[in-house]
C-alpha cells in the first residue's frame, strides 16, 4: 500500500486531507468526530474577537440535477469565546496527538494584536497557524480578511507580525479576489510564511428569489455578498495553485483549497504543486465519512501507478503549465467521428455549425444511413464537438501534428526580429 502521509512545512500528517477552517471545524466535538472518521488534520474555525452571526447564512447553486454545484455563505469567524475554543483545541489535541490541528486566526493588521493572539493560541499545543487574510465578506468590512489580503504590503507585514511571535509554522491564506494571486503569494513569502494556502472563497451573490425578489440567503429581507466555494470553483483554484507553484519567487509549500470533492481532485491539485489539501463543501454536503473514499481512492491510484509515496507526485505537472506565448503553434489535432458509436443526436453538428467552425457535414452513407463527418482540413481542433457529445468514444481528437519542430509565438517573434535586423 502506498504511503499517503505528508510532511507539510514540517507538519506531519497521516494523510493529505485536512478540514478547512469553516463550519465543520467550529467545535471540539466536530473535529474529534472528523479525526475518528480518519481525517488527517483540521484547520480550526477562525479565532479572533467573538462576533455575532446572522441567520440565515448559506445558499447553494444547483445545476442540471447536481445538488450543491456551488456553495455560498455569509457566516463570519467563530462566535464562541476564545477561551472556550482554546480549551477544546487542547482537549482534542490530547485525544488525537497524531492528527494535525491548525489554528486559523484573524485580527486587525496591528503587530500587538497579532502577537497577543498568536501567543495565547500556541500555548494550547496547535501544530501551526493559518492567517485568514482571505474572507471576502463581513470581516472585510471591518478591515480584516480580504481587506488585508488584497494588499501585498499588508500581507507581508501581517505575516511578519505572526512570525515574530510564532513558535510553530505559519501558513498565510490568500484571497482569490485579486487580479494576480502571485503578488500576494510573493508578499507572504517575503514576510516569512512557512507556507501558503489557497484559495479562500470568491466574492459572490448566489441568486435572487423570483417570487419575493429577496437575495439568497436573506436576513429579514436584506442580503449581502458572501463567499463562494464548492465544485464550481475548482478550476479557478487549480489555476491559482499552479501559478504560485511555478513562480520561483514564491517557492514555499502550498495547501490547496477549492472544490476538492474526490481523490481525483486531490491528485490534480498535488500534481499542480499542492503539498496537501483542505476540504470543506464536500464534507458539508456528504459528511465526514467521505474521508474513507478519499484515502482509499488515493492509495489505489498510487498503487496502480506503481508510486510508493504521495510526495513523489507533488508538482509533477507544474513544468507543463506555462504562458500561452510558449505553446506550440505547429501542434494540430482534429476531430474524428466514429459512426459505429455515434447515435446521430446531431449535437456536435449544431454546436459546430452555430458556434464554432462549420466543419461537420451531415451525409448519407452507401446504405442510406445518416452519418456525420468532419472535414478535417477545416477543423481547428477546438474540442467543442467532443465536449458536447453525450456518448463516450463517439468522437476522438486525433493528433495530426506535422514533423516540423515546435514553434511558439515567442519563437516566431524572435525569428521575425532576427529577419528585421538583417
N, C-alpha and C positions, 0 to 999 in steps of 0.2 A: 504494500500500500504506500502510495506517495506521501511524502511529508508536506502537509499544508500549513504548518506553523510558520509564523513570520517573526522577524526582528525588525520592528519599525522604529527608526530613530532611537534605537537602544531599548525599546519597549518590546518584551517578548510576549507573544500571544499564541495560544494553541491553534488558532485558525485566523484567517484574514478578516472575519466578519465581526464588525463592531456595530452596535446600535448607535445611530446618530443622535445627537442632542435634540430632543423633541418630546412630545407627549409620552412615548413608550419608555422614556428613562426619567420620569418625573419623581419616582419614589423608590425606596429600597425594595419594597415588595415587588415592583415590576422588574427591576434589574435582577433581583435574585431569581425570579421566575425565568427570566431570559437565560441566565447562567445555567440554571438547572436544565433548560432545554438544550443547551450546547453552544450558545453564543460565546465568542472569544473575548469580547470586551463590550463596554458601553461608554458612551460619552454622556455624562450626566446632564440632565436638562439645565440650561444656562442659569448660573447663580449670579446674583447681584443684589441690589436693593429690592426686596419683595414688592411686587406691583399688584394692581387689581386687574384681573382679566374680565372679559366680557362674555356674554352668551348672546347669539350663537357664534361659533368660531370657525367651523370648517365648511368647505364646499368642494365639489368634485366635478370633473368633466368626464362624462361617459361617452364613448364613441363607438358606433357601429356594433353595439351589443356588448362591448367590453366595459365593465364597471371600473371606475377609478383609473381611467387612462391618464388623467392628471388630477392633482390634489392641491387645494388652496387652503391656507389657514391665516387667521388674524390673531392667533394666540401669541402672547408675549413670553418673556422669560418666566422662571419659577415664581409662583405667587405664594410659596411657602417660606417661612422664616429660614434664614441661612443656618442657624444653629440646628434646626430640625433636619435639614439636608445633610449637614456635616455629620451628625450622629448616625444617620442611615448609611452614608458613604463608609464610615468607619466600620460599622457592623457588617456591611456587605463585603468589604474587602477582607475582613477577618474570616468570614464564612467561605469565601472563594479566593484564596490568595493567589491561585494560578491564573485568574482572569484579570483582564485589564479594566481599570476604572480611570477614565479621563474626566477631569472637571472642566466643563465649559464655563467661561467667565465673561461678564460684560459689566464694565463701569465706564464712567466718563474718561476721556483721554488725558488723565492727570497722573503724574508719577506717584503721588502719595496714595491715591485711591487704588492704583494697581498694586503697589507694594503691599498695602494693607490686606487686600483680599487674597492675593497670592499666598502670603504668609499664613493667613488664617486657614486657608483650604489645604495647603500642603501638609499641615500638621496632622491631618486625619489619614494620611497614607495613600494619597492618589498617585497613580503612575505617571501622570502628566497633566498638562493643561492644554485646553483649546481656547484660543481667544476668539470670541464671537464678534467678528468685525464684518458680518455679512447680513444680519437680519434686516430685511428691507422695509418692515412695517412697524408702526408704533414706537419702538425704541429709537428708530432713526429720527423720529420727530423730536426726540429728547436729546439729540446729539450723540447717540451711540449707534452700535450696529453698523449698517451700511453707510451712515453719515460719516463714520470714520473710515470704513473700508473702501470708500470711493476715492480717497485721497492718499496717494503713495507716501507723502511725508508723514501723515498721521499713522499710517500702517507701520512704517518704520519706527516711529517714535514709540507707539504703543507696544510693539513687540519688544523694543529695547527696555521699556519700563518693566514689563513682565519678566524678562530675562534677568534683570538686575536682582530680582527677589527670588526667582525660582531655583529650586534645587533638583527639579525633575524636568524632563523635556517639555518644550513649549511648541505647540502647533498653532499656527496662525490660520484661521478660517477665512476664506476670501469670498467676497460677493461677486456674483456674475453680472451685476447691474453696473457694468463698466465697459468702455469701448475695448480696452486692451488688458486682459487678465494678467499678462506678464508684467505689466507696470507695477501692480501691487504685489505680485509674487516676488519680483526682484527686490521690492522695498522690504518685504518680510525677511528675505534672506539677508539683506543689509542690516536689518535690525537684530539679527542673531537668531532667528527662528530655527529650531531643530527640524521642523517640517512644516508643510502647509497642508490644508485640507480644502477641498473644493469639489462641487460648488455649493454655496448656500442657496436659498430659494430665490426665485426670479419674481420680480415685481409684477403683480397681475391683478386682474379682476375676473373672477371665474364666470360670471354671467349676470343676466338680468331676468327676473321673473316676468313673463309676458302678461300675466294676469294682474299682478299687483304693481308692477313696474319697480319693485324693490330690487336692489342689488342682492347677489347671493355670495356669502351669507349677509343677513342684515341684522342690525341691532336696533330694535324699536323703530324700524323704518329708515334707518340710516346705514350706509355701508362704508367700507374703506378698502383701499388696496391691501393685498396680502401677499404671502409668499407662495410661489407655485413650485410643485415638485412632482414626483411620480414618473412612470414610464415615459411620458411625453417629453420630459426634459433631458433624457439620456443623451441624445445626440449633441446637445449643447454642452453638457458636462464633459462628454468624452473629448470633444474638441478642445475645451479649455485645459483639461488634464494633459492632452497631447502637446498643446502649445507651451505649457510650463515645462513639461518633461524634455522637450527638445531645445529649450533655451539654456545655454551654458551659464548665464548669469543667475539662474535660479538654483539648480544643482543641489537641491535638498529633497528628502523623501516627500512623497505626495500621498495623502489619503484621499481616495476617490469617492465622491458622493454624487448622487443624482440619477434617480430612476433605476437603480440596481435592484432587480427583482429575481434574477435567475443566476445559476452558476455560469451560464454563458456570458451574461453581462459582466460578471466578475472577471472572467478570463480576458474579455475585451479591455476592461479598464486597466488590468495589470499589464497586458501587452503594450498598452499605451503609456505605461510608466508609473501606474499607481503601485505603491508598496503594500497596500491594504485597502479595504473598502468599508464604507459605512452605509447602513440600510435603515430606512425609516418607513416610507409609504407602504412598501410590500409587507412589512411586519404589521402595520396598522390595518391593512386590508385582510391579511390572512392569519395573523397571529404568530407567536414566537416559534411555533413548530416548523415553520418553513426552513429553519436552520438545518434540519435533517436533510432535506433535498439539496440545499446549497452546498453543504460539506460533502455529501455522498457524490453528487454530480461532479464536483471539483476533483475529488480523489479519483473517480473513474476516468475522467478526461485525462488527467496526468498519467495514469497507468496505461491507458490506451496509446498515448503518445510516447510512452517509454521515458517519461520525465520523472526523476527521483524526488525533486523538491520544487515547491511553488516558486521559490526565489529564482529558479532558473528561467522563468518566463517573463520576469519583470522587465519592461521596456524593450522587448524584442521587436516590437513593431514601430518604435519611435523613429528609427532611421528611415523607415518607409514613408514617413509623414513629412511633407515639405511644402514649399510655396508653389503656387500654380506655375510660376515662371520657370520652374525646374522640371516640369512634366514633359514627356516625350511627344512632340508634335507628329512624329512619324508612326506612332502606335496606331493600329487600326483594328477595330472589331466591328462585326456586322451581325445582324440578327438572322437567324435561320429557323424557319418554322417546320416542325415535324408533323406532317399531315396525318400520320398514323396515330398520333396522340391528340392532335387538335380537335376540339369539339365544335368548331365553327361558330363560336359565340360572337365573333367579329369585334370584340373589344379592342384588340390590337389594331385592327384596320381603322376603327373610329378614332382611337387616340392618335394614331399616326397621321391620319388624314386631316383631322381637325386641329391638332395642336403640336404636330412635330414636322416631319419632312416628306410626307406623302409618298412613301416608297413601298407600301404594302398593297399589292394588287389582289382583287377578287377575281378568280379564274375558274374555269371548269376543266376537270381532267378528262382523259380519254374515255372514261366510263360515264361521263356526265355528272360527276360529283363536284360540288362547290369546294374549292380549295383556296387557301391564301398563300401568297408567295412574295417574298421580299426581293425587290430589285436591289441587289447588293451593291451595285455601282453607285446608287444614290443614297444608300444607308449611311448615316453618320455614327452609328453605334451608340446612340443616346441611352439605350436600355429601357426606354419608356414602354415598348410593347411587352417586354418580358416582365416588367413591373406590374402592369395591369392584367396580364394573363392569369386566369384563375386555375390553370391546370399545370401542375408540376411536370416539367420535361417537354412541354409543348413548344417552347421557344428556347433556343440556345444562342448564346452570344459567342461567336466564333472569332478567334484571333487570326487575322489576316495581315499581321504586321510584315511589311517588306523586309528584305535583308539589309536595307540601308541602316547605318548606325543611328542610334538615338540622337535627336536634335531637339533641344528645349528652346523656349523663347529667348532665354538668356544667351544660349549658343548662337541663335540666329542673329540677335542684336550685335553680338560680338563680331560675328562674321561680316555683317554689314558695315560695322565700324572699321574693320580692317580694310575692306574694299574702298571705303571712302578715303582712308588715309593714303592709299596707293594713288 
